[in-house]
Amino acid sequence: MTIRIKTEPLTAEALAPYGDVIQATGNPEKLINQGRCARFHDRARLDFSDGRAGISIFKGEKETLPLPLKMVERHPEGSQAFVPMSADPFLVVVAEDDGGVPKNPRAFLTEPGQAINFHRGTWHGVLTPLSEPGLFAVIDRIGDGANLEEHWFETCYMIEE
């Protein structure tokens, strides 16, 4: 049996239990650069147990829907933000934690101008660009020790639009 997961539009409210939507919405907190630049301040909660924040560039392969969901991962030592370097949508998958096991996965489609930050310890899908070039700036923990847990599902999930 396959469980079908319908994608949802990404909203700050829907992602709140898992992380932050990073976007320039609402009124900016201040104007800078002689009033020529709106600053939408502190839009994501970076959280690291130790180490430091680092910025890496990821280049993911383009995926298409429907897409099987076989595995999710989490980072117990730090949050992880994905900032697309193009105005293309991408897929965001999250799951609740049930005593160390992910359950009830959800799938979201971003809109141009949206980035995301997963809270520390959040089960999430792997980077899933839906367009090329699939380039993302990723802000996450740089430090010693393992910061990756993977869970491979026994249940068959299929993500659909």
C-alpha positions in Angstrom: 0.0 0.0 0.0 1.2 3.5 -0.9 0.3 6.5 1.1 -0.1 9.6 -1.1 1.0 13.0 0.2 -0.5 16.0 -1.5 1.8 19.1 -1.6 0.6 22.2 0.1 1.6 25.8 -0.4 4.4 26.8 2.0 3.2 29.2 4.7 4.9 30.4 7.8 2.0 29.0 9.9 2.1 25.6 8.4 5.9 25.3 8.7 6.1 26.8 12.3 6.3 23.5 14.2 9.3 22.5 12.0 11.1 25.7 11.1 10.9 29.2 9.7 9.9 30.5 6.3 12.4 33.2 5.3 10.8 35.9 3.1 10.3 39.6 2.7 6.7 39.9 3.7 4.9 42.5 5.8 6.5 45.8 6.8 10.3 45.9 7.0 11.7 46.4 10.5 13.8 49.3 9.2 15.2 51.1 6.2 18.9 51.2 5.7 21.4 52.5 3.1 20.0 56.0 3.1 16.5 54.6 2.9 17.1 52.7 -0.3 17.0 49.2 1.3 14.3 47.6 3.4 15.6 45.3 6.1 13.4 42.3 7.0 15.2 41.6 10.2 16.0 38.2 12.0 13.7 36.0 9.9 15.1 32.6 11.1 16.2 31.1 14.4 19.7 29.7 13.9 20.4 27.3 16.8 23.6 25.3 17.3 24.7 23.2 20.2 28.3 24.0 19.5 30.5 24.8 16.6 29.7 27.8 14.4 27.4 28.9 11.6 28.8 28.2 8.1 27.6 29.0 4.6 28.0 26.3 2.0 26.7 26.0 -1.6 24.7 22.9 -2.5 23.9 21.9 -6.1 21.0 19.4 -6.1 19.7 17.5 -9.1 16.3 18.5 -10.4 13.4 16.2 -9.3 9.9 15.9 -10.7 6.6 15.0 -9.1 5.2 12.5 -8.3 8.2 11.6 -6.2 8.6 8.7 -3.8 9.6 9.6 -0.3 12.0 6.9 1.0 14.0 8.7 3.6 14.1 11.7 5.9 17.0 13.1 8.0 17.5 15.4 10.9 20.4 17.3 12.4 20.4 17.1 16.3 23.2 19.6 16.7 22.0 22.5 14.7 19.4 24.2 12.5 19.7 24.2 8.7 18.6 26.9 6.3 18.2 26.6 2.6 18.2 29.8 0.5 17.7 29.2 -3.2 20.0 31.1 -5.5 17.3 31.3 -8.2 13.6 32.3 -8.2 12.5 28.7 -8.7 10.2 26.7 -6.4 11.5 23.7 -4.5 9.9 20.9 -2.5 10.1 21.0 1.3 9.2 17.8 3.3 8.9 17.6 7.1 7.7 15.0 9.6 6.7 15.0 13.2 8.9 13.3 15.7 7.4 10.4 17.7 10.0 9.2 20.2 12.8 9.5 17.7 10.9 8.1 14.8 9.4 10.4 12.1 5.7 10.2 11.4 3.0 12.0 9.4 5.2 13.5 6.6 4.0 16.7 4.9 5.1 18.2 1.7 5.2 21.9 0.7 5.9 23.8 -2.5 7.7 27.1 -2.1 7.0 30.2 -4.1 9.7 32.4 -5.7 11.3 34.5 -2.9 10.8 31.9 -0.2 13.7 30.2 1.7 13.4 27.9 4.8 15.2 27.1 8.0 14.6 23.8 9.7 14.8 23.9 13.5 17.4 21.7 15.2 16.2 18.1 15.3 13.5 18.5 12.7 12.9 15.5 10.5 13.0 16.7 6.9 13.4 15.5 3.3 16.6 16.0 1.4 17.2 19.0 -0.8 14.7 18.8 -3.7 14.9 21.4 -6.4 12.2 21.2 -9.0 14.1 23.3 -11.5 17.7 23.7 -12.6 20.2 24.9 -11.7 19.3 23.6 -8.1 21.8 26.0 -6.4 21.2 26.8 -2.7 23.1 28.7 -0.1 22.9 26.5 3.0 23.5 27.9 6.5 24.2 25.2 9.1 26.5 24.0 11.9 30.1 23.6 11.2 31.8 21.6 14.0 33.1 18.3 15.3 31.0 15.2 15.8 28.1 13.6 13.9 25.1 15.9 13.1 23.1 13.6 10.9 20.5 11.0 11.6 18.6 9.2 8.7 15.4 7.3 8.8 14.4 5.0 5.9 10.6 4.4 5.8 9.1 1.0 5.6 5.9 2.6 4.5 5.6 3.6 0.8 5.0 7.3 0.4 4.4 9.1 -2.9 4.5 13.0 -3.0 2.1 14.4 -5.6 1.0 17.9 -6.7 
